[in-house]
Amino acid sequence: MRMPSRERQAGLLTEYDADSAYALAYQTLFTNIRFNWNTTPGRSHTLLLTTPAAYGGKSLALANIAIIAAQNGYPTLLVDADRDPTDFQQRLGLGEHPGLSDLLLMEDAITPQKIAPLLQKTSIPGLVLLSKGSKIQQAQNMSRLFKLQSVIDGLDQLLQGGEGQTGLIIFNSVPVLLGVDAAQISTLVDQTFLLIVTGQTTRMQARKAYEQLDRVHAKVAGLVMLDS
């Protein structure tokens, strides 16, 4: 699968006509991702998209995939589990807000009732954001697999809303080779897609990233080629 090149990634899909080449490229990508879903009725599909190494265009690509999913009628929740300075809140026109890192540091059990106040509605109908939050540095040093699963379960309940719809939860994570975050999240989601940037991602980086995900038995559903 191939995304639009970085030079053509001038902004969010909301700034483009639905029949533009830019929007159609993301629609094709989402259709390919959707084709491989093996969904359980009444349960959200969970997805991780990440890169082997740092890449500045990753957050824009993920935001656009989330937008196209919502525009296709899937209730979509974008979860920012990365630690880089890029902020989905700014990109989506939202203010600072507690988010995932604040949840992971809660001493009590993580429930849908505790998650709900941290979700931010965007201007795109059907798209909600759980930002990285305000306690990123503290949260990165803790073992969080159990709590991440609780977050996913809670998000699923909130996204379904009792209507039995198939929703989509998209995770943005730290690049695979820059920590254990991506590997941890990959064990909890239905599918993982590795974003390969032509001209930037080396063959060695791609191989090591895939091997790291494979060691934890991640369900790597495919590679997404992104022109640099």
C-alpha positions in Angstrom: 0.0 0.0 0.0 1.2 3.5 -0.7 0.3 6.9 0.8 0.7 10.3 -0.8 4.2 11.7 -0.7 5.3 14.1 2.0 5.6 16.9 -0.5 1.8 16.5 -1.3 1.0 16.1 2.4 0.2 19.8 2.7 -2.5 19.4 5.4 -5.5 17.6 6.7 -8.0 16.0 4.4 -10.6 18.5 5.5 -8.7 21.1 3.5 -9.2 19.1 0.2 -12.1 18.2 -2.0 -13.3 14.6 -1.6 -12.5 13.9 -5.3 -8.9 15.3 -5.1 -6.0 13.0 -5.8 -4.8 13.6 -2.2 -8.1 12.5 -0.7 -8.6 9.6 -3.1 -5.1 8.2 -2.2 -6.1 8.1 1.5 -9.5 6.6 0.6 -7.7 3.8 -1.3 -5.4 3.2 1.6 -8.3 3.0 4.1 -10.2 0.6 1.8 -7.1 -1.7 1.7 -6.8 -1.5 5.5 -10.6 -2.2 5.9 -10.4 -5.1 3.6 -8.3 -7.1 6.1 -10.5 -6.5 9.1 -11.8 -9.5 10.9 -14.3 -7.8 13.1 -16.4 -9.2 15.9 -19.9 -7.7 15.9 -20.3 -5.1 18.6 -16.6 -4.7 19.1 -14.2 -2.0 17.8 -11.3 -2.8 15.6 -7.9 -1.8 17.0 -5.1 -0.7 14.8 -1.5 0.5 15.3 0.4 2.4 12.6 4.0 3.2 13.3 7.4 3.7 11.7 10.7 2.0 12.3 12.4 5.3 13.0 11.5 8.9 13.6 9.6 10.5 10.7 8.0 14.0 10.8 5.1 13.1 8.5 3.8 10.2 10.6 1.2 12.2 12.7 -0.3 13.9 9.7 -0.6 10.5 7.9 -2.3 9.0 10.9 -4.6 12.0 11.4 -5.7 11.7 7.8 -6.4 8.0 8.1 -8.5 8.7 11.1 -10.4 11.4 9.3 -11.1 9.2 6.2 -12.3 6.4 8.5 -14.8 8.8 10.3 -15.9 10.1 6.9 -16.6 6.5 5.8 -19.1 6.2 8.7 -16.9 4.4 11.3 -16.9 5.9 14.8 -13.1 6.6 15.2 -11.0 7.2 18.2 -7.4 8.4 17.7 -5.0 7.6 20.6 -1.7 9.4 20.8 0.8 7.2 22.6 3.9 8.8 21.1 6.3 11.0 23.1 7.5 13.3 20.3 6.7 17.1 20.3 4.2 16.7 17.4 0.7 17.3 18.9 -2.5 16.0 17.4 -4.4 18.6 19.5 -2.7 21.4 17.6 -3.1 19.7 14.3 -6.8 19.1 14.9 -7.5 22.5 16.4 -7.9 21.4 20.0 -6.5 22.8 23.2 -4.3 21.1 25.8 -6.1 18.4 27.8 -5.2 15.5 30.0 -4.9 12.2 28.1 -3.4 8.8 27.9 -0.4 9.4 30.2 -2.7 10.7 32.9 -4.8 7.6 32.7 -1.8 5.3 32.9 -0.7 7.0 36.1 -4.1 6.6 37.9 -3.8 4.4 41.0 -7.4 3.3 40.7 -8.9 0.9 38.1 -9.3 2.5 34.7 -13.0 2.5 33.8 -15.0 4.0 30.9 -16.3 6.6 33.4 -12.7 7.8 34.1 -11.8 7.8 30.4 -14.8 9.7 29.1 -13.8 13.2 30.5 -10.4 12.9 28.8 -11.8 12.4 25.3 -11.8 15.4 23.0 -14.4 15.7 20.2 -12.9 17.1 16.9 -14.6 19.2 14.2 -14.8 16.0 12.1 -18.1 14.2 12.9 -17.3 10.8 14.3 -13.7 11.5 15.2 -12.5 11.7 18.8 -9.0 12.2 20.2 -7.4 10.8 23.3 -4.2 13.0 23.5 -0.9 12.0 24.9 -1.7 14.0 28.1 0.3 16.0 30.5 2.4 13.3 32.3 4.3 11.8 29.4 7.7 11.5 31.1 6.3 9.9 34.3 4.2 7.4 32.3 7.0 6.2 30.1 8.9 4.6 33.0 6.2 2.2 34.2 5.1 -1.2 33.2 1.8 -0.5 31.5 0.6 -3.5 29.5 -2.2 -4.3 32.0 -3.4 -0.7 32.1 -3.2 -0.3 28.3 -5.5 -3.2 28.0 -7.9 -1.6 30.4 -7.8 1.6 28.4 -8.6 -0.3 25.2 -11.5 -2.1 26.8 -12.8 1.2 28.2 -12.4 3.0 24.8 -14.2 0.1 23.1 -17.2 0.4 25.4 -17.4 4.2 25.0 -17.0 4.0 21.2 -19.8 1.4 20.8 -22.1 3.4 22.9 -24.4 0.4 23.2 -25.4 0.7 19.5 -23.4 -2.4 18.3 -21.5 -0.3 15.7 -18.1 -1.3 14.5 -15.8 1.4 15.6 -12.1 2.0 15.0 -9.4 2.7 17.5 -6.1 3.9 15.9 -2.9 4.1 18.0 0.0 6.4 17.2 3.1 5.2 19.0 6.8 5.8 19.5 8.7 4.4 16.5 9.5 0.7 16.8 13.3 1.1 17.2 13.1 3.9 19.7 11.7 1.9 22.6 9.3 -0.9 23.7 6.1 1.1 23.3 5.2 0.0 19.8 6.0 -3.6 20.6 3.8 -3.4 23.8 0.9 -1.9 22.0 1.2 -4.3 19.0 0.4 -7.2 21.3 -2.9 -5.6 22.3 -4.3 -4.5 18.9 -5.9 -6.5 16.1 -3.5 -5.2 13.4 -0.2 -3.4 13.1 0.9 -1.6 10.0 4.5 -0.6 9.5 5.0 2.7 7.7 8.1 2.6 5.4 9.3 5.9 4.1 11.1 5.6 0.7 14.4 7.3 0.6 14.5 7.6 4.4 13.7 4.2 6.0 16.7 1.9 5.4 16.4 -1.7 4.6 18.1 -2.5 7.9 15.7 -0.4 9.9 12.7 -2.0 8.2 14.0 -5.5 8.9 14.9 -4.8 12.5 11.5 -3.2 13.2 9.7 -6.2 11.6 11.8 -8.6 13.6 11.1 -6.7 16.9 7.4 -6.9 16.2 7.5 -10.5 15.2 9.3 -11.5 18.4 6.3 -10.3 20.4 3.9 -12.1 17.9 2.4 -8.8 16.7 -0.2 -9.3 14.0 1.7 -7.3 11.3 -0.9 -6.9 8.6 1.3 -5.2 6.1 3.7 -2.4 5.1 2.5 1.0 4.0 4.9 2.7 1.6 5.2 6.5 2.0 7.0 8.4 -0.6 9.5 10.9 1.0 
